[in-house]
Amino acid sequence: MITILKNQNGSLLNPARFCLFLHRQFILDSQPFRLTDSRKRTDFTLCLPIRHTDNRTKFDQPLFGLAGPDGTPEGFDVEIGKIIADELGISADKIQWVETVSQNREPFIQNGQVDIVVATYTINDTRKQVVDFAGPYYIAGQSFLVPKGNPNNITDPENLGDNVICTVTGSTSEKNIREYTNNVITVDKYSDCLEPIRTGQAKALTTDNVILAGLVSQNPDEFEVTDGTFTSEPYGIGLAKGDDEFRAFINDTLEASFTDGRWEEAWKKTAGTVLPTPEPPEIDRY
């Protein structure tokens, strides 16, 4: 069942993130992962980045997390969440999706409203001050989306010249690209950069390569993603600070999926429809 939370005016919250409520049918202590008595519960919550869409709305992360017109969630983050849920004995049909906003990721973990966040969630030192991370389960990197054929020969941030680059206001991508050029225009969401590129107002869009690949998958005759990346964005699974037992359990689950084929299968049926299959990253058991 999918529950969509809306603003008071009835519009969808944007950007949209959804939480998985994974309802347990048995006592958690019967599983390999053991909760302390104070944390025994009959449900398990998990956040993912889902872009809810209809015929009027474009979405930014079709390869990692989206809810289509029928509300069915799909993407690599969704599959990673299912792998963890399955290891806890929770089947996919026991998952309920509930929306939250992106800036609530740390507060939701800190307040106990969710147990984990799987949401193209870059591990960094600032976030690690308030939450912990399992993983990473994927290493993304910032790149460029350009018109098909790359007519302006944009290959890396060092050779941008006077070319105008589009990205999202206030994003890490904006911060990174401004280290190389001030010829930057910003918009509310990444898909809003496509029209300025079509009209020539901008020559490229920059953000994480997996987001760019998702946009190209929707517009394959118009755009392409340049080779290579110029940042490293390790995507991790956020959880409560100090919950070392649970973090170890998730890390063990991820490592097992790297070797038994589940991680590769999840990749190939989602992001792997556009991107080559990478090597699984090394788990950071800090």
C-alpha positions in Angstrom: 0.0 0.0 0.0 1.3 3.5 -0.8 0.5 6.5 1.3 1.4 9.8 -0.2 1.9 12.7 2.3 1.0 16.1 0.9 1.4 19.7 1.9 -1.6 21.6 3.4 -2.5 22.9 -0.1 -2.7 19.3 -1.4 0.4 19.3 -3.5 3.1 16.6 -3.3 6.0 17.5 -1.1 9.0 18.2 -3.4 11.7 16.9 -3.4 9.9 13.6 -2.5 11.4 10.9 -0.4 9.5 7.8 0.7 9.9 5.5 3.7 9.5 1.8 3.7 7.5 0.5 6.6 8.5 -3.1 6.8 6.1 -4.9 9.1 7.5 -7.8 11.0 5.4 -10.9 11.6 7.6 -12.4 14.3 10.0 -11.4 17.1 13.2 -9.8 15.9 15.2 -11.7 18.4 14.6 -14.9 16.4 16.7 -13.5 13.6 20.5 -13.2 13.2 20.1 -9.5 13.9 19.2 -9.0 17.6 17.7 -5.8 19.0 18.0 -4.9 22.6 14.9 -5.3 24.7 14.3 -1.5 24.6 14.1 -1.6 20.8 12.0 -4.7 20.2 9.3 -3.8 17.8 7.0 -5.3 15.2 7.8 -2.9 12.4 10.9 -1.7 10.6 11.1 1.6 8.7 13.4 2.5 5.8 13.6 5.7 3.7 14.3 5.8 0.0 14.4 8.6 -2.6 11.3 8.1 -4.7 10.2 10.7 -7.2 6.4 10.4 -7.5 5.3 11.1 -11.1 2.3 11.4 -13.3 1.8 12.5 -16.9 2.6 16.1 -15.9 5.6 15.6 -13.7 9.2 14.7 -14.5 11.3 12.9 -12.0 15.1 13.1 -11.4 16.2 9.6 -10.2 14.5 7.0 -12.4 17.3 4.5 -12.0 17.7 4.6 -8.2 14.2 5.5 -6.9 10.9 6.5 -8.4 7.2 5.8 -8.0 5.6 5.5 -11.4 2.0 6.3 -12.4 0.7 3.1 -10.7 2.7 3.9 -7.5 5.0 0.9 -7.8 8.4 1.8 -6.4 11.5 0.8 -8.4 15.2 1.5 -8.7 18.5 0.4 -7.3 17.9 1.9 -3.8 14.6 0.1 -3.7 16.3 -3.2 -4.5 19.0 -2.6 -1.8 16.2 -1.9 0.7 14.5 -5.2 -0.3 17.7 -7.1 0.2 18.1 -5.8 3.8 14.4 -6.4 4.5 14.6 -10.0 3.1 17.6 -10.7 5.4 15.4 -9.6 8.3 12.7 -12.0 7.1 10.4 -9.3 5.7 8.9 -10.0 2.3 8.3 -7.3 -0.3 4.5 -7.5 0.0 4.9 -6.3 3.6 6.3 -3.0 2.6 4.3 0.2 2.9 5.6 3.4 1.3 5.3 6.7 3.0 6.6 10.0 1.8 9.0 12.4 3.6 11.1 15.3 2.5 14.8 15.0 1.9 16.0 17.4 4.6 14.3 15.2 7.2 16.7 12.3 6.7 18.9 13.0 9.7 16.0 14.2 12.0 13.9 11.2 11.1 16.8 8.8 12.1 17.6 10.8 15.2 13.9 10.9 16.3 13.4 7.2 15.7 10.8 7.8 13.0 12.7 5.5 10.6 15.3 2.9 11.2 17.4 3.3 8.1 17.7 5.6 5.1 18.6 4.3 1.6 18.4 7.4 -0.5 21.4 8.0 -2.8 22.7 9.2 0.6 26.4 10.3 0.4 28.5 9.4 3.4 30.4 12.4 4.7 32.0 13.5 7.9 29.3 16.2 8.6 26.5 13.7 8.5 28.5 11.2 10.5 28.4 13.6 13.4 24.7 12.9 13.9 24.0 9.5 12.2 26.0 6.4 11.4 26.4 4.7 8.0 26.6 1.2 6.7 28.1 0.6 3.3 28.9 2.1 0.9 26.9 0.0 -1.5 27.7 2.2 -4.6 30.3 4.9 -5.4 28.8 7.6 -7.7 30.7 10.6 -9.0 29.8 14.0 -10.5 29.9 14.2 -14.3 28.2 16.1 -17.2 25.1 15.5 -19.3 25.6 17.1 -22.8 23.8 17.2 -26.1 24.2 14.0 -28.2 27.6 14.1 -29.8 29.0 16.5 -27.2 29.4 19.4 -29.7 31.1 21.6 -27.2 33.7 19.0 -26.3 32.9 19.1 -22.5 34.9 16.3 -20.9 35.9 17.5 -17.5 35.6 20.6 -15.3 39.1 21.8 -16.3 38.1 22.5 -19.9 34.8 24.3 -19.6 36.0 27.6 -21.0 33.0 30.0 -21.3 30.4 27.3 -21.5 27.5 27.8 -19.2 26.7 24.9 -16.9 23.3 24.1 -15.3 22.7 22.4 -11.9 20.4 22.5 -8.9 20.3 25.4 -6.5 22.1 24.8 -3.2 23.2 21.3 -4.2 26.6 19.7 -3.6 26.9 19.7 -7.4 26.6 23.4 -7.5 29.3 23.8 -4.8 31.6 21.5 -6.7 31.2 23.0 -10.1 31.7 26.6 -8.8 35.2 25.6 -7.8 35.9 25.5 -11.5 33.7 28.2 -13.1 31.2 31.0 -12.3 29.3 30.4 -15.5 26.6 28.5 -13.7 22.8 28.7 -13.8 20.7 27.0 -11.2 17.2 25.5 -11.2 14.9 23.7 -8.8 15.4 20.2 -10.0 17.9 18.5 -12.4 15.3 17.8 -15.1 14.7 21.5 -15.4 18.2 21.9 -16.9 17.2 20.0 -20.0 15.3 22.8 -21.7 18.1 25.4 -21.2 20.4 22.9 -22.9 18.0 22.4 -25.7 17.8 26.2 -26.3 21.5 26.8 -25.9 21.2 28.8 -22.7 23.3 26.2 -21.1 25.8 23.7 -22.6 25.7 21.0 -20.0 24.1 19.7 -16.8 26.3 18.5 -13.9 25.4 16.2 -11.0 26.0 12.6 -10.0 26.5 10.3 -13.0 23.7 8.0 -12.0 21.2 10.8 -11.9 22.4 12.0 -15.3 22.2 8.4 -16.7 18.6 8.3 -15.6 17.8 11.5 -17.5 19.5 10.2 -20.6 17.5 7.0 -20.4 14.4 9.1 -20.8 15.9 11.2 -23.7 18.3 8.8 -25.4 18.2 10.6 -28.8 19.0 14.0 -27.4 21.6 13.6 -24.6 24.6 11.6 -23.4 26.8 11.4 -20.3 30.4 12.2 -20.6 33.0 9.6 -19.6 34.6 9.8 -16.2 33.8 11.6 -12.9 35.5 14.4 -10.9 34.1 13.7 -7.4 33.5 10.6 -5.3 30.1 10.1 -3.8 29.9 6.9 -1.6 26.2 6.0 -1.2 25.6 4.6 2.3 22.7 3.5 4.5 22.0 5.9 7.3 21.0 4.6 10.7 21.0 5.8 14.4 24.2 7.0 15.8 25.9 4.3 18.0 23.8 1.4 16.7 26.9 -0.6 16.0 25.1 -4.0 16.1 22.6 -3.0 13.4 25.3 -1.3 11.3 27.4 -4.5 11.4 24.3 -6.6 10.4 23.6 -4.3 7.4 27.3 -4.4 6.4 27.3 -8.2 6.6 24.2 -8.3 4.5 25.7 -6.0 1.9 28.9 -7.9 1.7 27.0 -11.2 1.3 25.0 -9.6 -1.5 28.2 -8.5 -3.3 29.4 -12.1 -3.5 26.2 -14.2 -3.9 24.9 -12.3 -6.9 22.0 -10.4 -5.3 23.7 -7.0 -5.6 24.6 -7.5 -9.2 21.1 -8.7 -10.0 19.6 -5.6 -8.4 22.0 -3.4 -10.4 21.3 -5.1 -13.7 17.6 -4.7 -13.6 17.6 -1.1 -12.5 20.6 1.2 -13.1 22.3 -1.5 -15.1 19.8 -1.0 -17.9 21.7 2.2 -18.7 25.1 1.9 -16.9 27.7 -0.8 -17.0 28.0 -3.0 -13.9 30.6 -1.7 -11.6 32.7 -3.6 -9.0 31.0 -3.6 -5.6 32.7 -1.1 -3.3 34.6 -2.0 -0.2 32.6 -1.7 3.0 33.8 0.9 5.4 33.6 -0.6 8.9 34.8 2.5 10.7 
